[in-house]
Amino acid sequence: MKLKNATIILGTIGLITACATNPFTGKKTMALVPNSQLFPTAFAQYDQFLSENKVVKGTSDAAMVTRVGQKIAVAAERWLNANGHVGYLNDYKWEYNLVNDETVNAWCMPGGKIVVYTGILPIAKGETGLAAIMGHEVAHALANHGQQRMSAAYVQQGVAIAGNIAIKDEQSRNAFNQYYGIGSQVGVMLPFSRAHETEADKIGLYLMAIAGYNPDEAAELWKRMSAGSSGQAPPELLSTHPSNESRIANLTALAPTAKQEAAKFGVTSFK
Ligand SMILES: [Zn+2]
């Protein structure tokens, strides 16, 4: 009993020291795994993923992925700088790759490492739809949603006492992959919570609008995604991003606000 109490107290101290305010949400978030541990692991796992998959180079689709990714990254930097968070992206090493795979999926790992699968391009239906997808995935990374899910899992397993956790063994790396989207490698990626989805939708809308893409398209994108789920194999992205009608209504309602946000950066026309 005494030991249990001590564990809880120490665990709580660990949590408090590991909390940081997220600039996009203004919320205190749990980050037991610090970026100094997370980013090198992410970069190594990303390189490994690329080496084991067919990266598309030199096509117009590959160029589109790079173009959209760069614009989203610039939008994120502008937004953060304007809101008093200069340097937030200092350790980011943005990279955008299109991978030849029929899976309907896309993800962004910590530090700005993005993969888009060719299988999602028919649903993206062009550059603006792709911007909605990539804006949303980048938003998860910027808001440290994967980090929070991973930290929460560690707490549940009772390993929060140290405060900071190193990703050093095979088991930790598998957990990392499970929470960051490299689903096909290690089994099933766990879905984001509804709260995280709503947050990523809002941030993603801002980013795509500041990047010059029409935020009205985001609701249309998710309508196509949901329609795609009626087939025999639902899109992989939907299994990790539970969607419903309220999400589409929310995106539609938020689009004018995203346009107002873009206007602050001189962006008033959208493609
Ligand atoms: Zn999401």
Boltz pocket constraint, residues with backbone or C-beta under 6 A from the ligand:
constraints:
  - pocket:
      binder: B
      contacts: [[A, 136], [A, 140], [A, 192], [A, 196], [A, 197], [A, 200], [A, 240], [A, 241]]
      max_distance: 6.0
